[in-house]
C-alpha cells in the first residue's frame, strides 16, 4: 500500500526517538516531504546520544553537546518546527512511569495527530533504548495522555488531555504504508550529513541508503521509500 493511507486532515506529526540521527536514518525523507506539504513536525529527542561514539577523546558531556547541535542543524535542514531534548541517559532508558509522564506531557503540549516512534514489538531489535522509547511512547498514547485522571498536575498547569489518532512505527518488519521519498531523498542525505560525529565524511552513505530505500520501495509505484506500521486509535 502507498500514500492513500495518509489521512489528509492530519497536520501535526510528532516523532519520539531515542538518539540524535534515529529520525534521520529511519524517516527523514518522510519528514522532509510532510514539512514541504505544510505539516507541522515536532521532534522529541529522548537521549542526547552521550555514549554513541568510539572516539576516546569525547566525554559524555562533550558528545551530548555536539550531538544536540547536530540534531538542531539536521532539524533545520528538514523543516522541523521544534526539537525538545528530554536528556535521558544514553543506553539506560527504561520505559517506566517517569518517562511515560514526560512523553505524555509532550503529547498534551503539542497535541499531535500522529506519533511516530520505534517499533517496540520488532523481534530481535538490538538497542535497548529503541525498545524502551517505542514502548514508553506506545503506552503514553493510550490511555495515559487521553484520560484526565492521569497526571492531574498537568491539568493544573493548563495541559488538557489529548487523543492521538494514530501511532506509526518505523523499523518495523510488517509495514502497511510506504511513503514515496524519491523527491526528498536528497534532503534525507543532507540532514544525515549534519551528524558528523556519527557519519563522518559520509562518503558511502548516499549509495548505501539509496540501495536500502530502493529495497523498501520494491513492488511500489515509485523508486525510493520509507515504510511504517500504522496503529489507528479507535478507543
N, C-alpha and C positions, 0 to 999 in steps of 0.2 A: 504494500500500500504506500501511497505517497501523500502529497500535501492536502488533499481534501479533508483529512482528519484534523487539520489545524482549524480550530474554531475562530472565525474572523472577529468575534466580539472580544476575544481575549487580548488585552492590551498590555498587561503588566506581567512580566516573567521574572521570577527570582531564582537565580542559581545559588545553591548551597553546596559548597565544595570543601574538601579537606585542605588542599595545598595550593599555593600560587602555581599556576600553569595547568591545574586539573581542568578548569573550564576551557582553556585554550586547546589542549590536546583533545579533549572529548567533543567539544561543541562550539568552537569559536566561529566556524563558518555559519552555523545557525544563528548565533548571537549577532554577527555582522548583518546577516540577511534580515533578521527581525528589526534590528535597530534602523536599518535603511528604510524599512516599511513603516517606521514611526512608532514601533512598540517601545515601551519603557523596560529597560533591563536593569535589574539590581543584582549585585554580586555580594553574597555573604561568604566571606573567607574565614573558615573556622580556625585554621592554624596559619602561621606565617612561614611555615616551612623551615623552622630554625635548625633542623638537623639534616636537611636534604642536601648533603654535599660530600664529596670525597677530598675536598681541598682542606688540608690541615691548617691552613693559615686563617681559616674562619673560626670565630667563636659563634655560639648560637645567637648572641645579641647582634653581632655584625651581620650575620647571614639573614636574620629576620628583617633587619632594616633594609638590606639590599633587596630582598625578595618582595617586601611590601612596595618599595619604589618601582620594581619591575612590574608588579601587578597593576599599579596605578597607571603606568605608561601603557601596558597592554590594553587595559580597560579603555583608556583614552583612544587608542587606535581602533578599537571595536565599536565605539559609540555607547559604552555602558554608562548609564546615568549616575550610578553611585556604587562605591565599594565600601563595605563595612568589614573591619577586621575584628574577629572575636578573640584572637590571640590565645587560643587553647594550645597546650604544649604539643609540638610535633612528635608523632609516634606514641602518644599517650592518651589519645582521645577515647573517651568512654561514653557510650550512649546512655548517660544517666539523667536523672531529673534536672540536674543543674544545666546541662547542655540543652535539654529539651526546653527549659524555661527561656534560655537565651534565643533559641530559634523561634519559639512561639512569640517572643517579644518582637522579633524581626518580621514575622508574618503579620502580626497585628499592626505594626508600624507601617509597613509598605503595602499590605493588602494585595498580594499577587493573585492573579487569576490562575497562574500555573507556577508550580515549584519544580525545578529541575535539579536532580541530585544523582549521586552514585547509586547503582542498583545494589542494595544490601543483601539481596537474595541470590545473587550470582554465585553459582557453585565454584569453589576453589579460588575466590577472589583473594589476592595475597596480602594487600596492605590493610592492616587493622584499622587505620584511620578512615579508609574509604568505606569499609563496612560500618564503622561506628557512626560516621556522619550521615550516610544514607539511612541507617535505621533511626537515628535521632530526628532527622528531617521527616521521615515517614511517620513517626509516632507523634510529631508535633502538629501535623496537619489535622489529624482526626484521632481523638475528639478534642485534644488539648486547646488548639487555637480557636476552635469553633464555639466551645461551651464556656459561658461566662464564669462559672464557679471554679474553673482552673485559674490560678494566679489572680485572685481578686485585687491584689495591689496594682495590677495592670489597669483595671477599671478606675482605680483611684487616681492614676496618673493620666487618665484620658484615653487609654488604649482599649478600643472596643473589640469584642470577638470578631473573627473573620473566618469565612468558609472559603477555602481554596477549591477551585473547580476540578483541577487535575494535578497529578504528580507525573512528571516524566523522569524516567531513569535512563541515564547513559551508561555505557559499558555493559549493556545487557546482552544476554545470549538469546533472548526471544523478543526482538524488536517488532513493533507493529506500525511504526511510522518511519519513513525515510525522508529526510529533508534535502532538497537539492542545494548543494553548496558549490556548484560548478562556477558560478559568478563571484562567489565570495571566498574561494579557496585561497586566493592571494592575500585577503585580509587575515585569514587564519595564520598563514605563514608569517606575515608581518607582525602579528601580535605575539606569536611564539618567539620571534627573534628579540623581543624585548626582555625575555627571560634569559639573560646572558649567563647567569650563574648555573643554569640548567642545560642550555643547549649550545653554549659557546658560540663558535662562528656559524654553526648550523649548516655546514657545507652539504650534508647529505639529507638534511631534514625534509626539504621540499619533495625530493624524489620518493623518499620513504613514505611520507604521509599521502602523497598523491596515489601511490600504489594501494595503500590501506583504504583510502576513501573510494577508490575505484572498485575495490573488492566489496565494500559495503553497498555500492550502487549496482552491483550485479543484479540483473533482471528488472532494474528500474529504467524509466524512460529518460534518464539523464546520466551524465558522466561520473559525477562525484557526489558523495552523500555522507551524512551523519545520521545515525539511527537511534531511536529511543523506544522504550516501552512506556505506554500510557496507562495510568490508572485513573479512571473517572470517579470522582467522589459523589456518590448518589445519595448518601445518607444525610 
